[in-house]
C-alpha cells in the first residue's frame, strides 16, 4: 500500500509539473513555440534513438525512392513538427478561446460538413495524426455538435486536465468500448459530427490488414459499421501548421472505398484517405508511431513472424 501511495504521489507530482508547463506555454505566441521546437527537434532526432529509428524505418517503407539524405532531412523535419505539436498542447487546451480561434487562419472544405448536415446526414471526420489534431478538435467542437472517443492517459492524474482541454468547447468524449460506439451512432443519427482516429492500430480482432503506402497495416473496421447503419458522409480533417503563424483547417473528400461494406475495401479507402492528407505536407505526419507493428505473418501464427517486422 505504501509503495502504491508513493507511486500515486509521483504520478500526481509529474502531472502537476506537466500541467503547469502547458499553462505557461499557453501564454507564449506560436512564433516562440516554433523557435523552441526548432531547437528541441534536432535534439530529439539526435538523442532519442527510439523516435529516430521508428521515424526512419517508416519513411524507408513509405518513400523508398527518396535518397538517404532526403529521408534523413524529412525525418528531422517530422520530429521538429512533432515537438511543436507537444509544445502547442497548452495553446489548444488552455489558451483563451479567442486566441486559439484567431490562430486558425483559414478553413477549407467546410461546405462538405455543412451540406451533409443539411441533408440530414451525420459526418464522420477521419482525423489522422497530422499537424495539430488538437486544434482540429477545438475548431470542430466550436462549430458543430461533436463527439469523439477518448482513452485516458497513462498518467491518470492528467486525465481531468486533458479531458477539460478537449471538452471545453463542447466536445462530447466517449469511452473506447461498445458504450462509446453506441454514443457515436446516436450522434450520427442526430446528424452531428464525430471524430475517428484512422491511423491508430487496433487490438487483434478489431481490424483487417489493408495497404498503407504499399505495405499491409492493421486497420480498424469501425468505420464501415458506422456508415452502414447511418449513411453518414466521411471526410478527412487536418489542422495544417503554418510554422510560427497559425493553422489552416482542411477537410478533404474521403476515398470512395470507405463506403464499401467490405471491411478490407473500406480499410483500404481509409488508408488512402490518410495518404491524401499526408500529401499536403509529409513532414507534418507523426511518423514516429509504429503503424506497422502488427504483421500478417503474426495473424497467420507463423513461428518466424518476428522476421517480418520492421521494428
C-alpha positions in Angstrom: 0.0 0.0 0.0 2.8 2.4 0.9 4.5 1.6 -2.4 1.2 2.3 -4.3 0.8 5.5 -2.4 4.3 6.6 -3.3 3.7 5.8 -7.0 0.4 7.7 -7.0 2.3 10.6 -5.4 4.9 10.6 -8.1 2.3 10.5 -10.8 0.5 13.4 -9.2 3.7 15.4 -9.0 4.5 14.6 -12.6 1.0 15.5 -13.7 1.2 18.8 -11.8 4.5 19.7 -13.4 3.3 18.9 -16.9 0.0 20.8 -16.4 2.0 23.8 -15.1 4.2 23.7 -18.1 1.3 23.6 -20.5 -0.3 26.5 -18.7 2.9 28.6 -19.1 3.3 27.6 -22.8 -0.3 28.5 -23.4 0.7 32.2 -22.9 3.5 32.0 -25.5 3.0 33.2 -29.1 3.2 30.5 -31.7 6.3 32.2 -33.1 8.2 31.5 -29.9 6.9 27.9 -29.7 8.1 27.2 -33.2 11.5 28.6 -32.4 11.8 26.3 -29.3 10.7 23.3 -31.5 13.4 24.3 -33.9 15.9 23.9 -31.1 14.5 20.8 -29.4 13.6 18.9 -32.6 17.2 18.3 -33.7 18.0 17.2 -30.1 15.1 14.7 -30.2 16.4 13.4 -33.5 20.0 13.0 -32.2 19.4 11.7 -28.7 16.0 9.9 -28.8 17.0 6.7 -30.5 13.6 5.1 -30.4 11.8 8.1 -32.1 14.5 8.5 -34.7 14.7 4.8 -35.7 10.9 4.3 -35.9 10.6 7.5 -38.0 13.3 6.5 -40.3 12.1 2.9 -40.7 8.6 4.2 -41.6 10.0 6.6 -44.1 12.1 3.8 -45.7 8.9 1.9 -46.4 6.8 4.9 -47.4 9.3 6.8 -49.6 11.7 4.2 -50.9 12.5 6.4 -54.0 13.9 9.2 -51.9 17.6 9.3 -51.3 19.1 8.5 -47.9 19.8 12.2 -47.3 16.3 13.2 -48.4 14.7 10.7 -46.0 17.0 11.9 -43.2 16.0 15.5 -43.8 12.3 14.5 -43.8 12.8 12.6 -40.5 14.4 15.7 -38.9 11.6 17.9 -40.1 9.0 15.4 -38.9 10.4 15.3 -35.4 10.5 19.1 -35.3 6.8 19.2 -36.2 6.0 16.5 -33.6 7.9 18.6 -31.0 5.9 21.6 -32.0 2.7 19.7 -31.5 3.6 18.8 -28.0 4.6 22.4 -27.2 1.3 23.6 -28.6 -0.9 21.5 -26.4 -1.2 24.3 -23.9 -2.3 26.6 -26.8 -5.0 24.2 -27.9 -6.3 23.2 -24.4 -5.7 26.2 -22.2 -5.2 29.4 -24.2 -8.2 31.8 -24.3 -10.6 30.5 -26.9 -10.5 33.7 -28.9 -6.7 33.3 -29.1 -7.0 29.8 -30.5 -9.7 30.8 -32.9 -7.5 33.6 -34.2 -4.7 31.2 -34.8 -6.9 29.3 -37.3 -6.1 31.5 -40.4 -8.3 29.6 -42.9 -10.8 26.8 -43.2 -11.1 24.9 -46.5 -13.8 22.4 -47.3 -16.3 23.3 -44.5 -19.1 23.0 -47.1 -18.6 19.3 -47.1 -19.7 19.2 -43.4 -22.5 21.8 -43.9 -24.0 20.1 -46.9 -24.1 16.7 -45.3 -25.8 18.0 -42.2 -28.3 20.0 -44.3 -29.2 16.7 -46.0 -29.9 15.2 -42.6 -26.7 13.1 -42.6 -24.1 12.9 -39.9 -20.4 13.4 -40.7 -17.5 11.1 -39.8 -14.3 13.1 -39.7 -11.2 11.0 -40.2 -8.5 12.8 -38.1 -5.1 11.4 -38.6 -2.0 12.3 -36.5 -1.1 15.2 -38.8 -0.3 18.8 -38.0 -2.0 19.7 -34.7 -5.0 17.5 -34.3 -6.0 19.2 -31.0 -6.5 22.4 -32.9 -8.8 20.5 -35.3 -10.7 19.2 -32.3 -11.0 22.7 -30.9 -12.4 24.0 -34.2 -14.8 21.1 -34.8 -16.2 21.3 -31.2 -16.6 25.1 -31.5 -18.7 24.9 -34.7 -20.6 21.6 -34.6 -22.1 19.2 -32.1 -19.0 16.9 -32.0 -18.4 13.5 -30.4 -15.1 11.6 -30.2 -13.7 8.6 -28.5 -11.3 9.2 -25.6 -8.8 6.9 -23.9 -7.5 8.2 -20.5 -3.7 8.8 -20.4 -1.2 6.5 -18.7 -0.6 9.2 -16.1 -4.1 9.1 -14.6 -3.7 12.4 -12.8 -3.5 14.1 -16.2 -6.9 12.8 -17.1 -9.0 15.8 -15.8 -6.6 18.3 -17.4 -6.7 16.7 -20.9 -10.4 16.0 -20.7 -11.2 19.6 -19.8 -9.0 20.8 -22.6 -10.7 18.7 -25.2 -14.2 19.2 -23.9 -14.1 23.0 -23.1 -15.6 24.0 -26.4 -18.4 21.5 -26.2 -16.9 18.2 -27.4 -18.5 15.0 -26.1 -15.8 12.5 -25.2 -17.0 8.8 -25.0 -15.0 5.7 -24.0 -13.3 3.3 -26.4 -15.8 0.5 -25.8 -19.2 -0.7 -27.0 -20.9 2.1 -25.0 -18.7 4.6 -26.8 -19.6 3.1 -30.2 -23.3 3.4 -29.3 -22.8 7.1 -28.5 -21.1 7.6 -31.9 -24.1 6.0 -33.6 -26.6 8.2 -31.7 -24.6 11.3 -32.6 -24.6 10.4 -36.3 -28.3 9.7 -36.3 -28.8 13.2 -34.9 -26.9 14.5 -38.0 -23.9 15.5 -35.9 -20.2 15.2 -36.4 -17.9 12.6 -34.9 -14.2 12.1 -35.0 -12.3 8.8 -35.6 -8.5 8.2 -35.4 -7.9 6.4 -38.7 -4.2 5.6 -38.2 -4.2 4.1 -34.8 -3.5 0.4 -34.8 -6.5 -1.5 -33.2 -6.4 -4.6 -31.0 -6.5 -8.0 -32.7 -10.0 -8.8 -33.8 -11.0 -5.2 -34.3 -9.3 -4.7 -37.7 -8.1 -6.1 -41.0 -4.9 -5.7 -43.0 -5.0 -3.1 -45.7 -2.3 -1.4 -47.7 -0.9 1.9 -46.3 1.7 3.3 -48.7 2.1 -0.2 -50.2 2.7 -2.1 -47.0 0.0 -4.0 -45.2 -1.1 -2.2 -42.0 -3.6 -3.5 -39.4 -6.5 -1.0 -39.7 -9.7 -0.6 -37.7 -13.0 -1.8 -39.1 -15.3 0.5 -37.0 -15.9 2.9 -40.0 -17.9 0.6 -42.3 -20.1 -0.4 -39.4 -20.9 3.2 -38.6 -21.5 4.1 -42.3 -23.8 1.1 -42.9 -26.0 2.0 -40.0 -26.2 5.7 -40.5 -25.4 6.6 -44.2 -23.0 9.2 -42.8 -20.7 11.2 -45.0 -16.9 10.7 -44.5 -14.3 13.4 -44.8 -10.7 13.7 -43.7 -9.8 16.6 -41.5 -6.5 18.1 -40.5 -5.0 21.3 -39.0 -2.0 22.1 -41.2 0.7 24.1 -39.3 1.9 27.3 -40.8 5.1 27.5 -38.7 5.1 30.4 -36.3 1.9 31.8 -37.8 -1.0 29.6 -37.1 -3.0 26.8 -38.8 -5.2 26.0 -41.8 -8.1 23.6 -41.4 -8.5 21.3 -44.4 -11.5 19.0 -45.0 -10.8 16.6 -47.9 -13.2 14.2 -49.6 -12.6 10.6 -48.4 -11.6 7.9 -50.8 -14.9 6.4 -52.2 -13.9 2.9 -51.0 -14.6 4.0 -47.4 -18.3 3.5 -48.2 -17.8 -0.2 -49.1 -19.5 -2.8 -46.9 -16.4 -5.0 -47.4 -14.1 -4.4 -44.4 -10.8 -4.7 -46.4 -12.1 -2.4 -49.1 -13.3 0.1 -46.6 -10.0 0.0 -44.6 -8.1 0.4 -47.9 -10.1 3.6 -48.5 -9.4 4.8 -45.0 -5.7 4.4 -45.5 -5.8 6.0 -48.9 -7.6 9.0 -47.3 -4.9 9.3 -44.8 -2.3 9.2 -47.6 -4.1 12.1 -49.3 -3.9 14.2 -46.2 -0.2 13.4 -45.6 0.5 14.6 -49.2 -0.4 18.1 -48.0 3.0 18.2 -46.3 4.6 14.8 -45.3 6.8 16.3 -42.6 3.7 17.1 -40.5 2.7 13.5 -40.1 3.6 11.7 -36.9 6.0 9.1 -38.4 7.3 8.1 -35.0 4.2 6.0 -34.4 4.7 2.2 -35.1 2.0 2.0 -37.7 3.3 -1.4 -39.0 3.7 -3.1 -35.6 1.4 -6.0 -36.4 2.2 -8.2 -39.4 0.2 -10.6 -41.5 2.5 -13.4 -40.6 1.7 -13.0 -36.9 -2.0 -13.3 -37.6 -1.2 -16.5 -39.6 0.6 -17.7 -36.5 3.9 -18.4 -38.3 6.6 -19.2 -35.9 9.0 -16.8 -37.5 6.6 -13.9 -37.7 9.1 -11.6 -36.0 11.4 -11.9 -39.0 8.8 -9.9 -41.0 8.6 -6.9 -38.5 10.4 -3.7 -39.2 10.5 -2.5 -35.6 
